[in-house]
Amino acid sequence: MTAYVIAHLRDPDRLHPQVLEYMERIQATMDPFSGRFLVHGGALDVREGRWPGDVVMLEFPSGKDARDWYGSAAYQEILPLRTDHLEGDLVIVEGVGPGYDPATKAAALREALRPAPGGDVVAGRQPVTS
């Protein structure tokens, strides 16, 4: 299943020359894992909350490919060029499959919240009450 690497870079305007070198070298580290850029600091239109900084989003054929890329010697070699100069967060998340229905997931979560016989909450989830 397709996986995405999402980075939230805070204060990306402080570009150190090593960050530029990182940018010049990153695609070569992604190529063996069929990775590609989907978003690279495009214009943001924040509709809820605050979002200081930029978004970078990469796509890989699978979560394994994304994790293998991140752990690869080639990427680990250039990683400090970015992390030493830009503060941010990075996650790898797997996408949803064809025909995904959020209502089906909601039903499963609702079932997980259903109290078991005896009043205990199933799956350790606590219902939110207003």
Secondary structure, DSSP 8 states (H G I E B T S, - for coil): --EEEEEEEESTT---HHHHHHHHHHHHHHGGGT-EEEEES------SS---SEEEEEEESSHHHHHHHHHSHHHHHHHHHHHTT-EEEEEEEE---TT--HHHHHHHHHHHHSB-TTS-BGGG------
